[in-house]
Amino acid sequence: MEDIEIARNAKLKNINEIAEKLKINEDYLEQYGKNKAKINLDILKDLKEKNNGKLILVTSINPTPLGEGKTTVSIGLVDGLNKIGKNAMAALREPSLGPVFGIKGGATGGGYSQVAPMEEINLHFTGDLHAITAANNLLSAMIDNHIYYGNELKFKTVTWKRCLDLNDRQLRKINTGLSGEKTIVPREDGFDITVASEIMAILCLAEDIEDLKNKIANIIVGYNEAGEPIKASKLNAQGAMTALLKDAIKPNLVQTLENNPVIIHGGPFANIAHGCNSIIATKLSLKLSDYIVTEAGFGADLGAEKFLDIKCRKANLKPDCVVCVATIKALKYHGGMPKDEIQNESIEALKRGSKNILQHIDNLKNKYGLNVVVAINRYISDTEKEIETLSDILKEHGVELSLCENWGKGGAGITDLAEKVVDLCEKESSLNYMYDLNETIEEKIEDVAKKVYGAEGVEYSEKAKESIKKITDLGYANLPVCIAKTQYSFSDDPKNLECDGPFNIHAEDIILKSGAGFIVVITGKIMTMPGLPRVPAAEKVDVNEEGNIVGIF
């Protein structure tokens, strides 16, 4: 049975009942139909004095192109924790239409560990990503309108890009203003995918609506003839943009197939953005439940690093436990086994590939100082010998393994992990950042490259060197770094899966996100507007005779 059929056959409760489980007064609930709602931010004032629950971060090894089931494990863990009598909920990211219609498909879990209504969450949901797209493009329109009417601010270069929440490589670089009107100024422009927009990052890092507005006002959109930055506030854009985001800043409440609460809010990618749901959603969840499961995108070298070095630092958060998700097939893939053979048993490939998970564990446990457990998202092709081999390898490094069968069994198939997580949450841990904010931009990049990725060093393009000098001269060198890198490897080469020999990270460009409050480092051949695969998932999506959406997976 397809994921979408499983989700559609589930018996969902009215969202009011889910809210009651969290003791959310109906005055704070803004319903979007029967099964989803937004939560008014005024609730945070009432919950201010309440103690926080335990924060559980779910991350993973470097994935295969289809992912390793991190979201499925996150949702299953919430159900598993509730199965063993704990009050638990999740705080997750919103899906982007890019992967839904691209290669990965939807992002609401799988099998019997899903959030619902699945197709609505994966498509338009409550309109948050559309609002972000509109706010982003309103700013673009106001920039070009200002230039059209005389360019009083003396724009010489425009750095702000338009965005769209779809994979469309044709839009990476475009020419605009070609209508031939007398005073229109043609220029080169481009699109980012919405989840890489600075507006998405700002929404996810804002503490409240005033903070949102102030961050928007601080966005640098271009430079004048004297080389000075021009901010969105100079165009008086922040008010209208905030108005478009007035509802989008409110977290969305939905439920698992087992009727446990989930907040889904904000959706930046982790390979090209910072990869975490909103600070507001996480902080609200910590007040509403005893155990909160949150997820950071892609492998721990991307999502977890940014969760810890950017989000936790900004929001004064610390996870009580980290779950590192892996699959046997992905470990064999990182051990050099061809993709079309990873269903077959290979102890040697598994042993070679285990270096990948051991490096992630070393980073999380010994460098960041956190409590870690490994969750194996089990497939029917996994053999007992392979599982035993991996378990022995992990035991040598003082880390427990838990087999997760929640895809087919729901919460009942993941109670072992739930028990281990509860135990780990009671143990002492620390949080050590990988760099100090007062270091130079180069030192911060190199700290992440060497400590987290295991690189020998960093090579900078001339463009990157010029950008670093400019950002430093403007006084923004003390911001954290957000490294845009392939998710498939510790290196910046997606084909270098084993990382056997020495490698360098190649910094191609450095982009200041003054509103979001971080510096993006573009490495290798990473693109901020992805393209569709040869056979996109969109080809399988349809509406059947009964009017139901089919083909989302």
C-alpha positions as CSV (number, residue, x, y, z in Angstrom):
1,M,0.0,0.0,0.0
2,E,1.3,3.5,-0.9
3,D,2.1,6.0,1.8
4,I,-0.7,8.3,0.6
5,E,-3.3,5.4,0.8
6,I,-2.1,4.5,4.4
7,A,-2.5,8.2,5.4
8,R,-5.9,8.5,3.7
9,N,-7.3,5.4,5.5
10,A,-6.1,6.6,9.0
11,K,-8.8,7.8,11.5
12,L,-7.8,11.3,12.2
13,K,-9.2,13.3,15.1
14,N,-10.5,16.8,14.9
15,I,-7.6,19.2,15.4
16,N,-9.4,20.6,18.5
17,E,-8.9,17.2,20.2
18,I,-5.2,17.3,19.4
19,A,-5.0,20.8,20.8
20,E,-6.8,19.6,24.0
21,K,-4.1,16.9,24.5
22,L,-1.5,19.8,24.6
23,K,-3.8,21.9,26.8
24,I,-4.1,24.6,24.2
25,N,-7.0,26.8,24.8
26,E,-9.3,27.1,21.8
27,D,-8.9,30.9,21.9
28,Y,-5.3,30.3,20.6
29,L,-6.4,28.0,17.8
30,E,-7.0,29.1,14.2
31,Q,-8.5,26.2,12.3
32,Y,-7.7,25.5,8.7
33,G,-10.4,22.8,8.2
34,K,-10.9,19.8,10.5
35,N,-7.4,18.5,10.6
36,K,-4.9,21.4,10.7
37,A,-4.7,24.7,12.6
38,K,-2.4,27.6,13.3
39,I,-1.5,28.5,16.9
40,N,-1.7,32.2,17.9
41,L,1.7,33.4,19.3
42,D,-0.1,35.0,22.2
43,I,0.0,31.6,23.8
44,L,3.7,32.0,24.5
45,K,3.0,34.7,27.1
46,D,0.8,32.3,29.1
47,L,3.4,29.6,28.9
48,K,6.4,31.8,29.7
49,E,6.9,30.4,33.3
50,K,6.3,26.8,32.4
51,N,9.4,24.4,32.5
52,N,10.8,23.2,29.2
53,G,10.6,19.6,28.1
54,K,13.4,17.4,26.9
55,L,14.7,18.3,23.4
56,I,15.6,15.3,21.1
57,L,17.4,16.1,17.8
58,V,17.1,13.6,15.0
59,T,19.9,13.7,12.4
60,S,21.5,11.1,10.1
61,I,24.5,9.8,8.2
62,N,25.1,11.2,4.7
63,P,22.1,10.0,2.8
64,T,21.5,8.2,-0.6
65,P,19.5,10.3,-3.1
66,L,16.1,9.0,-1.6
67,G,17.0,9.8,2.0
68,E,17.3,7.4,4.9
69,G,14.0,7.9,6.7
70,K,14.9,10.6,9.2
71,T,11.4,12.1,9.1
72,T,9.9,8.7,9.4
73,V,12.0,7.9,12.4
74,S,11.2,11.3,14.0
75,I,7.4,10.7,13.6
76,G,7.7,7.1,14.7
77,L,9.7,8.2,17.8
78,V,6.9,10.5,18.9
79,D,4.4,7.7,18.6
80,G,6.8,5.3,20.3
81,L,7.3,7.7,23.2
82,N,3.6,8.0,23.6
83,K,3.3,4.2,23.5
84,I,5.6,3.9,26.5
85,G,3.5,6.4,28.4
86,K,5.4,9.7,27.8
87,N,3.9,13.0,26.6
88,A,5.7,13.6,23.4
89,M,5.3,15.7,20.2
90,A,7.4,16.7,17.2
91,A,8.5,20.0,15.8
92,L,9.3,19.5,12.1
93,R,10.0,21.4,8.9
94,E,7.4,22.1,6.2
95,P,7.8,20.2,2.9
96,S,9.0,22.1,-0.2
97,L,7.3,21.5,-3.6
98,G,10.8,21.2,-5.0
99,P,11.5,17.6,-3.8
100,V,7.8,16.7,-3.8
101,F,7.8,17.0,-7.6
102,G,11.5,16.2,-7.9
103,I,13.4,13.1,-6.7
104,K,12.7,12.7,-3.0
105,G,9.0,13.0,-3.0
106,G,7.0,14.2,0.0
107,A,8.4,14.9,3.5
108,T,5.7,13.7,5.9
109,G,7.2,10.4,6.8
110,G,6.3,7.0,5.5
111,G,4.3,3.8,6.0
112,Y,2.6,3.9,9.4
113,S,4.8,6.8,10.7
114,Q,3.3,9.8,8.9
115,V,1.9,13.2,9.7
116,A,-1.5,13.9,8.2
117,P,-3.3,15.1,6.2
118,M,-0.3,14.0,4.1
119,E,-1.2,15.4,0.7
120,E,-2.3,18.8,2.0
121,I,0.9,19.2,4.1
122,N,3.0,18.2,1.1
123,L,1.3,20.6,-1.3
124,H,-0.2,24.0,-0.2
125,F,-0.6,23.3,3.5
126,T,-1.6,26.6,5.2
127,G,0.1,28.7,2.6
128,D,3.3,29.6,4.5
129,L,5.7,28.9,1.7
130,H,3.5,30.9,-0.7
131,A,3.6,33.8,1.7
132,I,7.3,33.6,1.9
133,T,7.6,33.6,-1.9
134,A,5.3,36.6,-2.2
135,A,7.2,38.6,0.5
136,N,10.5,37.8,-1.2
137,N,9.2,38.8,-4.7
138,L,7.5,41.9,-3.4
139,L,10.9,43.1,-2.3
140,S,12.3,42.4,-5.8
141,A,9.4,44.3,-7.3
142,M,10.0,47.3,-5.0
143,I,13.7,47.4,-5.9
144,D,13.1,47.4,-9.6
145,N,10.3,49.9,-9.2
146,H,12.6,52.2,-7.3
147,I,15.2,52.0,-10.1
148,Y,12.5,52.6,-12.7
149,Y,11.4,55.9,-11.1
150,G,14.8,57.5,-11.0
151,N,17.0,55.3,-8.7
152,E,17.3,57.9,-5.8
153,L,19.3,55.4,-3.8
154,K,21.8,55.1,-6.6
155,F,21.7,51.3,-7.0
156,K,24.8,50.1,-8.8
157,T,24.3,46.4,-8.1
158,V,21.2,44.4,-6.9
159,T,22.1,41.3,-4.9
160,W,18.5,40.3,-4.0
161,K,17.1,37.4,-6.1
162,R,13.5,36.4,-6.8
163,C,12.4,33.0,-5.6
164,L,10.0,30.2,-6.5
165,D,9.2,27.0,-4.5
166,L,9.9,24.6,-7.4
167,N,13.0,23.0,-8.9
168,D,13.6,25.0,-12.1
169,R,17.3,25.2,-13.3
170,Q,16.2,27.5,-16.2
171,L,15.7,30.3,-13.7
172,R,19.1,30.2,-12.0
173,K,20.2,33.1,-14.2
174,I,17.9,35.3,-16.2
175,N,17.6,38.8,-17.9
176,T,14.8,41.0,-16.8
177,G,13.4,44.3,-17.9
178,L,13.4,43.5,-21.6
179,S,10.0,45.1,-22.4
180,G,11.7,48.1,-24.1
181,E,9.9,50.7,-22.1
182,K,11.7,54.1,-22.2
183,T,13.0,54.2,-18.6
184,I,13.1,50.5,-17.7
185,V,16.6,49.3,-16.8
186,P,17.4,45.7,-18.1
187,R,19.6,43.7,-15.7
188,E,20.7,40.2,-15.0
189,D,18.8,38.5,-12.2
190,G,18.1,35.0,-11.0
191,F,15.8,32.8,-8.8
192,D,16.5,30.8,-5.7
193,I,14.2,28.1,-4.5
194,T,11.9,29.5,-1.8
195,V,13.4,27.3,0.9
196,A,16.8,29.0,0.2
197,S,15.4,32.5,0.4
198,E,16.6,34.7,3.2
199,I,13.0,35.3,4.1
200,M,12.6,31.7,5.0
201,A,15.7,31.8,7.2
202,I,14.4,35.0,8.8
203,L,11.0,33.5,9.5
204,C,12.7,30.5,11.1
205,L,15.1,32.5,13.2
206,A,12.7,35.2,14.4
207,E,11.5,35.2,18.0
208,D,8.3,37.2,17.3
209,I,6.7,39.4,14.7
210,E,8.6,42.5,15.7
211,D,11.8,40.6,15.5
212,L,10.7,39.4,12.1
213,K,10.1,42.9,10.9
214,N,13.4,44.2,12.2
215,K,15.3,41.3,10.5
216,I,13.6,42.1,7.2
217,A,14.5,45.7,7.5
218,N,18.1,44.7,7.9
219,I,18.3,42.7,4.7
220,I,21.0,44.1,2.3
221,V,19.5,44.1,-1.2
222,G,22.3,45.8,-3.1
223,Y,25.1,48.4,-3.2
224,N,25.2,52.0,-4.3
225,E,27.7,53.7,-6.5
226,A,30.0,54.4,-3.5
227,G,29.9,50.6,-2.7
228,E,27.7,51.1,0.4
229,P,25.0,48.6,1.3
230,I,21.4,49.4,0.7
231,K,18.9,47.8,3.1
232,A,15.3,46.9,2.7
233,S,14.4,49.6,5.2
234,K,15.5,52.2,2.7
235,L,12.7,51.1,0.4
236,N,10.2,51.0,3.3
237,A,9.5,47.4,2.4
238,Q,9.5,45.7,5.8
239,G,6.0,46.7,6.8
240,A,4.3,45.2,3.7
241,M,6.5,42.2,3.8
242,T,5.6,41.5,7.4
243,A,1.9,41.9,6.6
244,L,2.3,39.1,4.0
245,L,4.0,37.0,6.7
246,K,1.6,37.8,9.6
247,D,-0.1,34.4,9.5
248,A,3.0,32.5,8.2
249,I,4.9,33.2,11.4
250,K,2.3,31.2,13.4
251,P,3.2,27.5,13.9
252,N,0.9,24.8,12.3
253,L,-0.6,22.0,14.4
254,V,-1.3,18.6,12.8
255,Q,-1.1,15.0,14.0
256,T,0.5,11.6,13.4
257,L,-1.5,8.7,12.1
258,E,-1.7,7.6,15.8
259,N,-3.2,11.0,16.7
260,N,-0.2,12.4,18.5
261,P,0.6,16.2,18.1
262,V,3.1,17.6,15.6
263,I,3.9,21.2,14.9
264,I,5.2,21.8,11.4
265,H,6.7,25.2,10.7
266,G,9.3,26.6,8.4
267,G,11.3,24.6,5.9
268,P,14.8,25.7,4.9
269,F,16.9,23.1,3.1
270,A,20.0,22.0,5.0
271,N,22.3,21.7,2.0
272,I,21.7,25.3,0.8
273,A,20.2,26.9,3.9
274,H,20.2,26.2,7.7
275,G,17.9,23.2,7.7
276,C,15.8,23.6,10.8
277,N,12.2,24.4,11.7
278,S,11.4,27.7,13.3
279,I,12.7,28.8,16.7
280,I,9.2,29.8,17.6
281,A,7.9,26.2,16.9
282,T,10.7,24.6,18.9
283,K,10.3,26.9,21.9
284,L,6.5,26.6,21.9
285,S,6.8,22.8,21.7
286,L,9.2,22.8,24.6
287,K,6.5,24.4,26.7
288,L,3.7,22.1,25.5
289,S,5.1,18.7,26.0
290,D,7.6,16.6,28.1
291,Y,9.6,15.2,25.1
292,I,10.0,17.1,21.8
293,V,11.4,15.4,18.8
294,T,12.9,17.8,16.2
295,E,14.8,17.1,13.0
296,A,17.7,18.8,11.2
297,G,17.9,18.2,7.4
298,F,20.2,15.8,5.6
299,G,23.3,14.4,7.4
300,A,24.8,15.6,10.7
301,D,27.5,17.4,8.8
302,L,24.9,19.8,7.4
303,G,21.6,19.9,9.4
304,A,22.9,19.0,12.9
305,E,26.0,21.3,12.5
306,K,23.7,24.3,11.6
307,F,21.1,23.3,14.2
308,L,23.9,23.4,16.9
309,D,26.1,26.2,15.6
310,I,23.4,28.6,14.3
311,K,20.0,27.8,15.8
312,C,21.0,26.6,19.3
313,R,23.4,29.5,19.6
314,K,20.8,32.1,18.6
315,A,17.9,30.6,20.6
316,N,19.9,29.4,23.7
317,L,18.9,25.8,23.1
318,K,20.6,22.5,23.8
319,P,19.5,19.0,22.8
320,D,19.2,16.5,25.6
321,C,19.8,13.6,23.2
322,V,20.7,13.1,19.5
323,V,19.4,10.3,17.4
324,C,21.6,9.5,14.4
325,V,19.5,7.7,11.7
326,A,21.2,5.2,9.3
327,T,20.3,2.4,7.0
328,I,22.4,-0.6,6.2
329,K,22.0,0.0,2.5
330,A,23.3,3.6,2.8
331,L,26.3,2.4,4.8
332,K,27.1,-0.2,2.1
333,Y,26.7,2.6,-0.5
334,H,29.3,4.7,1.3
335,G,31.5,1.6,1.4
336,G,31.7,1.6,-2.4
337,M,28.9,-0.8,-3.2
338,P,27.0,0.2,-6.4
339,K,23.6,1.6,-5.9
340,D,21.8,-1.2,-7.7
341,E,23.5,-3.8,-5.6
342,I,23.0,-2.4,-2.1
343,Q,20.1,-4.8,-1.4
344,N,22.6,-7.7,-1.4
345,E,24.5,-8.7,1.7
346,S,28.1,-7.4,1.9
347,I,29.9,-7.3,5.2
348,E,33.0,-5.8,3.7
349,A,31.1,-2.9,2.1
350,L,29.3,-2.4,5.4
351,K,32.5,-2.3,7.4
352,R,34.1,0.3,4.9
353,G,30.9,2.4,4.9
354,S,30.7,2.4,8.7
355,K,33.4,5.0,8.7
356,N,30.7,7.5,7.7
357,I,28.5,6.9,10.7
358,L,31.5,6.7,13.0
359,Q,32.7,10.2,11.9
360,H,29.2,11.6,12.5
361,I,29.1,9.9,16.0
362,D,32.6,11.3,16.8
363,N,31.5,14.8,15.9
364,L,28.2,14.7,17.9
365,K,29.5,12.8,20.9
366,N,33.2,13.8,21.3
367,K,33.3,17.2,19.6
368,Y,29.9,18.7,20.4
369,G,29.6,16.8,23.7
370,L,26.1,15.3,23.2
371,N,24.4,12.0,24.1
372,V,24.0,9.9,21.0
373,V,22.1,6.8,20.0
374,V,22.0,5.2,16.5
375,A,18.6,4.3,15.0
376,I,18.7,1.8,12.1
377,N,15.7,2.3,9.8
378,R,15.3,-1.4,9.0
379,Y,14.7,-2.7,5.5
380,I,13.6,-6.3,4.7
381,S,16.9,-6.7,2.8
382,D,18.9,-6.2,6.0
383,T,20.5,-9.5,7.1
384,E,21.0,-10.5,10.7
385,K,24.8,-10.8,10.1
386,E,24.9,-7.2,8.8
387,I,22.9,-5.9,11.8
388,E,25.2,-7.8,14.2
389,T,28.3,-6.5,12.5
390,L,27.2,-2.9,12.7
391,S,26.1,-3.4,16.3
392,D,29.5,-4.7,17.2
393,I,31.3,-1.8,15.5
394,L,29.1,0.7,17.3
395,K,29.6,-1.0,20.7
396,E,33.4,-0.6,20.3
397,H,32.8,3.2,20.2
398,G,30.4,3.2,23.2
399,V,27.2,3.8,21.2
400,E,24.0,1.8,21.3
401,L,22.0,0.7,18.3
402,S,18.2,0.5,18.1
403,L,16.4,-1.3,15.2
404,C,13.4,0.7,14.1
405,E,10.5,-1.1,12.4
406,N,8.0,1.8,12.7
407,W,7.4,2.1,8.9
408,G,5.4,-1.1,9.0
409,K,4.4,-1.2,12.7
410,G,3.9,2.4,13.7
411,G,4.8,3.4,17.3
412,A,4.9,-0.2,18.4
413,G,7.9,-0.8,16.2
414,I,10.1,1.8,17.7
415,T,9.6,1.5,21.5
416,D,13.1,0.3,22.0
417,L,14.5,3.5,20.6
418,A,12.0,5.5,22.7
419,E,13.2,3.7,25.9
420,K,16.9,4.4,25.0
421,V,16.1,8.1,24.3
422,V,14.4,8.6,27.6
423,D,17.4,7.1,29.4
424,L,19.9,9.3,27.5
425,C,17.8,12.4,28.2
426,E,18.6,11.9,31.9
427,K,22.4,11.9,31.4
428,E,24.6,14.9,31.6
429,S,25.8,16.5,28.3
430,S,27.3,19.7,27.1
431,L,27.2,21.7,23.9
432,N,30.5,22.8,22.5
433,Y,30.3,25.0,19.4
434,M,32.7,24.3,16.5
435,Y,33.9,27.9,16.3
436,D,33.9,31.2,18.2
437,L,31.9,34.0,16.6
438,N,34.8,36.4,17.1
439,E,37.0,34.3,14.8
440,T,37.6,35.6,11.2
441,I,35.3,34.3,8.5
442,E,38.0,32.1,7.2
443,E,38.8,30.6,10.6
444,K,35.1,29.7,11.1
445,I,34.8,28.1,7.7
446,E,38.0,26.1,8.3
447,D,36.9,25.0,11.8
448,V,33.8,23.4,10.3
449,A,35.7,22.0,7.3
450,K,38.4,20.4,9.4
451,K,36.6,19.5,12.6
452,V,33.2,18.4,11.1
453,Y,34.0,17.3,7.5
454,G,37.5,16.0,8.1
455,A,39.0,18.2,5.3
456,E,42.6,19.1,5.1
457,G,41.8,22.8,4.5
458,V,39.7,25.2,2.4
459,E,40.5,26.7,-1.0
460,Y,39.0,30.1,-1.8
461,S,38.1,31.4,-5.2
462,E,39.0,35.0,-6.0
463,K,35.3,35.9,-5.8
464,A,35.1,34.3,-2.4
465,K,38.2,36.2,-1.2
466,E,36.7,39.5,-2.4
467,S,33.4,38.8,-0.7
468,I,35.1,37.9,2.6
469,K,37.0,41.2,2.5
470,K,33.8,43.2,1.7
471,I,31.8,41.5,4.5
472,T,34.6,42.1,7.0
473,D,34.9,45.7,6.0
474,L,31.2,46.2,6.5
475,G,31.5,44.9,10.1
476,Y,29.6,41.6,9.7
477,A,32.5,39.2,10.2
478,N,31.2,38.1,13.6
479,L,28.2,36.3,12.2
480,P,28.0,32.4,12.1
481,V,28.6,30.6,8.9
482,C,26.1,28.6,7.0
483,I,27.9,26.3,4.6
484,A,26.1,25.2,1.4
485,K,27.5,21.8,0.5
486,T,26.4,18.6,-1.1
487,Q,24.5,16.3,1.3
488,Y,26.0,13.1,-0.2
489,S,29.5,13.4,1.1
490,F,31.6,14.9,3.9
491,S,33.5,16.5,1.0
492,D,32.0,19.0,-1.5
493,D,32.1,16.4,-4.2
494,P,28.9,14.3,-4.3
495,K,30.7,11.4,-5.9
496,N,33.4,11.2,-3.3
497,L,31.3,9.0,-1.0
498,E,34.1,7.2,0.9
499,C,36.4,10.2,1.5
500,D,39.3,7.8,1.7
501,G,42.0,10.2,0.8
502,P,42.8,13.9,1.8
503,F,40.4,16.5,0.4
504,N,39.9,20.2,0.5
505,I,36.6,22.2,0.6
506,H,36.3,24.7,-2.2
507,A,34.6,28.0,-1.2
508,E,33.3,29.4,-4.5
509,D,31.3,32.4,-3.1
510,I,30.5,34.0,0.2
511,I,27.1,35.6,0.6
512,L,26.0,37.9,3.4
513,K,22.5,37.4,4.8
514,S,22.4,40.4,7.2
515,G,18.7,40.0,7.9
516,A,18.9,36.3,8.9
517,G,22.2,37.0,10.7
518,F,24.6,34.5,9.0
519,I,27.1,34.2,6.2
520,V,26.4,31.6,3.5
521,V,29.4,29.8,2.0
522,I,28.8,28.3,-1.4
523,T,31.0,25.2,-1.9
524,G,31.7,22.9,-4.8
525,K,29.0,22.9,-7.4
526,I,26.0,23.5,-5.0
527,M,23.1,25.4,-6.5
528,T,20.6,27.5,-4.6
529,M,18.0,26.7,-7.3
530,P,17.9,22.9,-7.9
531,G,16.8,21.2,-11.1
532,L,14.5,18.3,-11.7
533,P,15.8,14.8,-12.3
534,R,15.4,13.1,-15.7
535,V,12.2,11.4,-14.5
536,P,10.6,13.8,-12.0
537,A,8.2,12.6,-9.3
538,A,5.7,15.1,-10.8
539,E,5.1,12.6,-13.6
540,K,3.4,10.2,-11.2
541,V,1.2,12.7,-9.3
542,D,-2.4,12.9,-10.5
543,V,-6.0,13.3,-9.4
544,N,-8.1,10.1,-9.7
545,E,-11.8,9.8,-10.7
546,E,-12.8,10.1,-7.0
547,G,-11.1,13.5,-6.8
548,N,-8.2,12.2,-4.6
549,I,-4.6,13.1,-5.2
550,V,-2.4,10.1,-6.0
551,G,1.3,9.5,-6.6
552,I,2.9,11.5,-3.8
553,F,5.3,9.3,-1.9
